[in-house]
Amino acid sequence: MSLSEIKNRIAKAEKDSGRAPGSVKLIAVSKVQPNERVEAVLQEGQRLFGENKVQEAAGKWPDFREQFDGVEVHLIGPLQTNKARQAMELFEAIHSLDRPKLAKTLARLAEELGHCPDLFIQVNTGEEEQKAGVMPGEADAFIAECRDLGLPVVGLMCIPPVDEEPSLHFALLAKIAERNGLKGLSMGMSSDFEKAIAQGATHVRVGSAIFGERDYG
């Protein structure tokens, strides 16, 4: 599927759910994709990308930023505390703030560096043991804690369980965001982004549908 097809599907989903045109941002997930595929998508005009690992982004994006104006890269994978400083220098937004220790580290670094990327708190809507994210029942308290630290929390992020109806999880995330006065909703991937848009997604994360299947070889 091409970038333009995905953009058309997003536009249709916005229209179908009564959303304003352009209210949903497409994050092209470029993790583990060869540079020539990423460059082709940049040539097509895409400027917002998502990466899972700090190291991979550090090796890829400084060069691309020199070649293309207006590039924005978001971290959508888990962040280890010892990589936080590097992440804050590399990314315009971090979608995986998920624990008090990381929040405190980011607050300390923000004070030291004088800036901080936009932050999305990851909520483990399916309460899955193997997944990162704060539990839904603890989300309100954690949002308050992050705000007390002065962190620029702009929204919430979730990755629904693979074997459950994603719309239920998107609706839950939207409800938590609304009662906490948060506008950003990072939710929806290649297989379910239309459902996420119907539930209020502001950022959808699409990888394989744009770039083709990943080669983990």
MARLO-481019 format. One record per residue (C-alpha): residue in one letter; chain; x, y, z. Coordinates in nm, 3 decimals, always signed. Example, Ala and Ser with C-alpha at 12.3 -4.5 7.8 and 13.67 -1.06 7.14 Angstrom:
BEGIN
   resn   chain        c1        c2        c3
      A       A    +1.230    -0.450    +0.780
      S       A    +1.367    -0.106    +0.714
END
This chain:
BEGIN
   resn   chain        c1        c2        c3
      M       A    +0.000    +0.000    +0.000
      S       A    +0.127    +0.349    -0.078
      L       A    +0.161    +0.653    +0.146
      S       A    -0.107    +0.835    -0.055
      E       A    -0.352    +0.544    -0.008
      I       A    -0.300    +0.554    +0.370
      K       A    -0.351    +0.931    +0.371
      N       A    -0.673    +0.890    +0.171
      R       A    -0.798    +0.628    +0.417
      I       A    -0.720    +0.862    +0.708
      A       A    -0.906    +1.148    +0.536
      K       A    -1.207    +0.923    +0.475
      A       A    -1.205    +0.802    +0.838
      E       A    -1.190    +1.165    +0.959
      K       A    -1.489    +1.250    +0.740
      D       A    -1.687    +0.938    +0.838
      S       A    -1.650    +1.015    +1.209
      G       A    -1.724    +1.386    +1.176
      R       A    -1.368    +1.492    +1.251
      A       A    -1.208    +1.802    +1.101
      P       A    -0.990    +1.734    +0.794
      G       A    -0.625    +1.711    +0.900
      S       A    -0.705    +1.654    +1.268
      V       A    -0.523    +1.319    +1.264
      K       A    -0.144    +1.308    +1.227
      L       A    +0.015    +1.013    +1.050
      I       A    +0.330    +0.880    +1.217
      A       A    +0.517    +0.670    +0.961
      V       A    +0.683    +0.398    +1.171
      S       A    +1.028    +0.359    +1.021
      K       A    +1.183    +0.119    +1.276
      V       A    +1.396    -0.159    +1.121
      Q       A    +1.328    -0.020    +0.771
      P       A    +1.622    +0.018    +0.532
      N       A    +1.728    +0.377    +0.470
      E       A    +1.630    +0.370    +0.102
      R       A    +1.267    +0.291    +0.193
      V       A    +1.263    +0.573    +0.449
      E       A    +1.418    +0.813    +0.200
      A       A    +1.152    +0.724    -0.060
      V       A    +0.877    +0.815    +0.188
      L       A    +1.058    +1.139    +0.275
      Q       A    +1.075    +1.220    -0.097
      E       A    +0.696    +1.177    -0.111
      G       A    +0.662    +1.455    +0.147
      Q       A    +0.607    +1.264    +0.472
      R       A    +0.778    +1.447    +0.760
      L       A    +0.656    +1.276    +1.080
      F       A    +0.818    +0.943    +1.168
      G       A    +0.819    +0.701    +1.461
      E       A    +1.111    +0.496    +1.595
      N       A    +1.119    +0.224    +1.860
      K       A    +1.483    +0.242    +1.967
      V       A    +1.701    +0.536    +2.062
      Q       A    +2.017    +0.381    +1.911
      E       A    +1.855    +0.312    +1.574
      A       A    +1.714    +0.664    +1.554
      A       A    +2.052    +0.814    +1.644
      G       A    +2.212    +0.629    +1.353
      K       A    +1.945    +0.724    +1.101
      W       A    +1.790    +1.066    +1.159
      P       A    +2.071    +1.324    +1.194
      D       A    +2.163    +1.269    +0.826
      F       A    +1.804    +1.275    +0.705
      R       A    +1.737    +1.596    +0.902
      E       A    +2.022    +1.761    +0.711
      Q       A    +1.874    +1.657    +0.376
      F       A    +1.504    +1.726    +0.447
      D       A    +1.348    +2.028    +0.619
      G       A    +1.080    +1.998    +0.884
      V       A    +1.143    +1.637    +0.988
      E       A    +0.986    +1.535    +1.320
      V       A    +1.071    +1.205    +1.489
      H       A    +0.873    +1.053    +1.778
      L       A    +0.987    +0.774    +2.008
      I       A    +0.708    +0.517    +2.022
      G       A    +0.897    +0.228    +2.185
      P       A    +0.992    +0.175    +2.552
      L       A    +1.251    +0.411    +2.696
      Q       A    +1.520    +0.296    +2.937
      T       A    +1.613    +0.556    +3.196
      N       A    +1.981    +0.545    +3.094
      K       A    +1.884    +0.647    +2.737
      A       A    +1.660    +0.935    +2.849
      R       A    +1.915    +1.213    +2.788
      Q       A    +1.988    +1.095    +2.435
      A       A    +1.614    +1.057    +2.368
      M       A    +1.547    +1.414    +2.478
      E       A    +1.804    +1.543    +2.229
      L       A    +1.676    +1.326    +1.942
      F       A    +1.296    +1.330    +1.954
      E       A    +1.024    +1.592    +1.928
      A       A    +0.789    +1.367    +2.127
      I       A    +0.807    +1.055    +2.347
      H       A    +0.497    +0.831    +2.348
      S       A    +0.609    +0.582    +2.613
      L       A    +0.626    +0.758    +2.950
      D       A    +0.513    +0.473    +3.175
      R       A    +0.664    +0.489    +3.526
      P       A    +0.754    +0.733    +3.805
      K       A    +1.131    +0.671    +3.780
      L       A    +1.132    +0.773    +3.413
      A       A    +0.912    +1.076    +3.487
      K       A    +1.155    +1.198    +3.755
      T       A    +1.452    +1.144    +3.522
      L       A    +1.288    +1.340    +3.240
      A       A    +1.195    +1.623    +3.479
      R       A    +1.555    +1.647    +3.603
      L       A    +1.693    +1.647    +3.248
      A       A    +1.435    +1.902    +3.130
      E       A    +1.554    +2.141    +3.399
      E       A    +1.916    +2.078    +3.308
      L       A    +1.870    +2.104    +2.928
      G       A    +1.608    +2.378    +2.929
      H       A    +1.370    +2.188    +2.701
      C       A    +1.159    +1.873    +2.693
      P       A    +0.986    +1.684    +2.412
      D       A    +0.607    +1.653    +2.418
      L       A    +0.513    +1.353    +2.632
      F       A    +0.243    +1.090    +2.596
      I       A    +0.175    +0.860    +2.890
      Q       A    +0.146    +0.495    +2.788
      V       A    -0.157    +0.322    +2.939
      N       A    -0.169    -0.059    +2.951
      T       A    -0.540    -0.073    +2.865
      G       A    -0.541    -0.454    +2.845
      E       A    -0.359    -0.487    +3.179
      E       A    -0.116    -0.730    +3.012
      E       A    +0.174    -0.845    +3.227
      Q       A    +0.428    -0.845    +2.944
      K       A    +0.339    -0.494    +2.827
      A       A    +0.463    -0.156    +2.944
      G       A    +0.228    +0.119    +3.054
      V       A    +0.047    +0.235    +3.365
      M       A    -0.266    +0.043    +3.462
      P       A    -0.593    +0.223    +3.377
      G       A    -0.682    +0.248    +3.747
      E       A    -0.352    +0.425    +3.822
      A       A    -0.352    +0.656    +3.520
      D       A    -0.518    +0.960    +3.684
      A       A    -0.269    +0.961    +3.972
      F       A    +0.029    +0.919    +3.739
      I       A    -0.088    +1.200    +3.511
      A       A    -0.117    +1.425    +3.817
      E       A    +0.230    +1.321    +3.935
      C       A    +0.383    +1.404    +3.595
      R       A    +0.211    +1.742    +3.591
      D       A    +0.339    +1.817    +3.941
      L       A    +0.690    +1.753    +3.807
      G       A    +0.626    +2.018    +3.542
      L       A    +0.639    +1.773    +3.252
      P       A    +0.469    +1.868    +2.922
      V       A    +0.219    +1.582    +2.908
      V       A    +0.010    +1.631    +2.592
      G       A    -0.173    +1.301    +2.569
      L       A    -0.199    +0.925    +2.617
      M       A    -0.088    +0.623    +2.414
      C       A    -0.199    +0.260    +2.406
      I       A    -0.136    -0.067    +2.221
      P       A    -0.444    -0.290    +2.254
      P       A    -0.409    -0.667    +2.307
      V       A    -0.387    -0.848    +1.972
      D       A    -0.682    -1.078    +2.043
      E       A    -0.935    -0.820    +2.165
      E       A    -1.158    -0.566    +1.990
      P       A    -0.933    -0.256    +1.970
      S       A    -1.224    -0.008    +1.975
      L       A    -1.296    -0.092    +2.341
      H       A    -0.937    -0.003    +2.432
      F       A    -0.939    +0.314    +2.222
      A       A    -1.263    +0.422    +2.393
      L       A    -1.113    +0.356    +2.737
      L       A    -0.803    +0.562    +2.654
      A       A    -1.020    +0.848    +2.522
      K       A    -1.226    +0.846    +2.844
      I       A    -0.912    +0.867    +3.065
      A       A    -0.774    +1.150    +2.848
      E       A    -1.101    +1.346    +2.856
      R       A    -1.141    +1.342    +3.232
      N       A    -0.780    +1.461    +3.269
      G       A    -0.812    +1.737    +3.010
      L       A    -0.566    +1.580    +2.766
      K       A    -0.613    +1.634    +2.394
      G       A    -0.358    +1.393    +2.243
      L       A    -0.447    +1.030    +2.170
      S       A    -0.172    +0.818    +2.015
      M       A    -0.355    +0.502    +1.913
      G       A    -0.422    +0.288    +1.609
      M       A    -0.180    +0.101    +1.383
      S       A    -0.182    -0.044    +1.031
      S       A    -0.464    -0.290    +1.103
      D       A    -0.699    -0.072    +1.307
      F       A    -0.628    +0.299    +1.257
      E       A    -0.975    +0.372    +1.115
      K       A    -1.131    +0.240    +1.436
      A       A    -0.890    +0.455    +1.638
      I       A    -0.986    +0.767    +1.441
      A       A    -1.354    +0.695    +1.509
      Q       A    -1.269    +0.699    +1.883
      G       A    -1.076    +1.028    +1.865
      A       A    -0.714    +0.939    +1.777
      T       A    -0.495    +1.241    +1.709
      H       A    -0.187    +1.036    +1.609
      V       A    -0.195    +0.701    +1.426
      R       A    +0.118    +0.487    +1.395
      V       A    +0.142    +0.311    +1.059
      G       A    +0.450    +0.115    +0.952
      S       A    +0.424    -0.197    +0.740
      A       A    +0.126    -0.066    +0.542
      I       A    +0.348    +0.219    +0.416
      F       A    +0.695    +0.064    +0.399
      G       A    +0.619    -0.305    +0.341
      E       A    +0.695    -0.586    +0.583
      R       A    +0.994    -0.540    +0.812
      D       A    +1.304    -0.746    +0.759
      Y       A    +1.432    -0.855    +1.101
      G       A    +1.700    -1.072    +0.938
END
